[in-house]
């Protein structure tokens, strides 16, 4: 599987998870307890991107150009 196909499949899965979460939140009505759940789902959906950004950030500051 190519990188483009993996990216497409990952984005498709994110959209499906988001739509299912949104429909679940709308079915029972919005409540204050839904806010932490919504933030958790958003963070979980973007976790691969966050991990990639963190690893680039860490590598940038741990790699010394003068070594």
C-alpha positions in Angstrom: 0.0 0.0 0.0 1.4 3.4 -1.0 1.8 6.3 1.3 -1.0 8.1 -0.6 -3.4 5.2 -0.1 -2.5 5.0 3.6 -3.2 8.8 4.0 -6.5 8.5 2.1 -7.6 5.5 4.2 -6.6 7.3 7.4 -8.5 10.4 6.5 -11.5 8.3 5.5 -11.5 6.6 8.9 -11.2 10.0 10.6 -14.3 11.3 8.7 -16.3 8.1 9.6 -15.3 8.4 13.3 -16.2 12.1 13.4 -19.6 11.6 11.7 -20.5 8.7 14.1 -19.4 10.8 17.1 -21.4 13.8 15.9 -24.5 11.8 15.2 -24.2 10.3 18.7 -23.9 13.7 20.3 -26.9 15.0 18.4 -29.1 12.0 19.1 -29.1 12.4 22.9 -28.9 16.2 22.9 -26.0 18.3 23.9 -25.0 18.1 27.5 -22.1 19.6 29.4 -20.5 16.1 29.8 -20.2 16.0 26.1 -17.5 18.6 26.0 -14.7 16.4 27.4 -15.8 13.6 25.2 -15.7 15.9 22.2 -12.2 17.1 23.0 -11.0 13.5 23.5 -12.4 12.4 20.2 -10.8 15.4 18.4 -7.4 14.7 20.0 -7.7 11.0 19.2 -8.5 11.7 15.6 -5.5 14.0 15.2 -3.2 11.9 17.3 -1.0 10.6 14.4 -0.5 14.2 13.2 0.2 15.4 16.7 2.8 12.6 17.2 4.5 13.4 13.9 4.7 17.1 14.8 6.1 16.3 18.3 8.7 13.9 16.9 9.8 16.5 14.4 10.0 19.1 17.1 12.0 16.8 19.4 14.4 15.8 16.6 15.0 19.4 15.7 16.1 20.3 19.2 17.9 17.1 20.1 20.0 16.9 16.9 23.0 19.1 17.2 24.2 20.5 13.8 27.8 20.9 15.1 28.3 17.2 16.0 
